[in-house]
């Protein structure tokens, strides 16, 4: 997990670095997962903006803050489904 979209108190999606080096946004977060991640984000105080490989903007967070388990599709357009925060 390298960033988020939406407010820190209620993130909508997360920016993740995929094993192939690409940066992609996840699908919309479920309410329970968004609440869990919001606790981490509020403590981190992210501020700087970044862009995914397809140009979508997100707010960066410090590296190593949290590990997110995702399910990533192997199609041309990355479909990344967030599963849980570790």
Secondary structure in CASP SS format (residue, H / E / C, confidence):
PFRMAT SS
TARGET T0000
AUTHOR 0000-0000-0000
METHOD secondary structure of the structure
MODEL  1
X C 1.00
X C 1.00
X E 1.00
X E 1.00
X E 1.00
X C 1.00
X C 1.00
X H 1.00
X H 1.00
X H 1.00
X C 1.00
X C 1.00
X E 1.00
X E 1.00
X E 1.00
X E 1.00
X E 1.00
X C 1.00
X C 1.00
X C 1.00
X C 1.00
X C 1.00
X E 1.00
X E 1.00
X E 1.00
X E 1.00
X C 1.00
X C 1.00
X C 1.00
X C 1.00
X H 1.00
X H 1.00
X H 1.00
X H 1.00
X H 1.00
X H 1.00
X H 1.00
X H 1.00
X H 1.00
X H 1.00
X H 1.00
X H 1.00
X H 1.00
X H 1.00
X C 1.00
X C 1.00
X C 1.00
X C 1.00
X E 1.00
X E 1.00
X E 1.00
X C 1.00
X C 1.00
X C 1.00
X C 1.00
X C 1.00
X E 1.00
X E 1.00
X E 1.00
X E 1.00
X C 1.00
X C 1.00
X C 1.00
X C 1.00
X C 1.00
X C 1.00
X C 1.00
X E 1.00
X E 1.00
X E 1.00
X E 1.00
X E 1.00
X C 1.00
X C 1.00
X C 1.00
X C 1.00
X C 1.00
X C 1.00
X C 1.00
X E 1.00
X E 1.00
X E 1.00
X E 1.00
X E 1.00
X E 1.00
X C 1.00
END
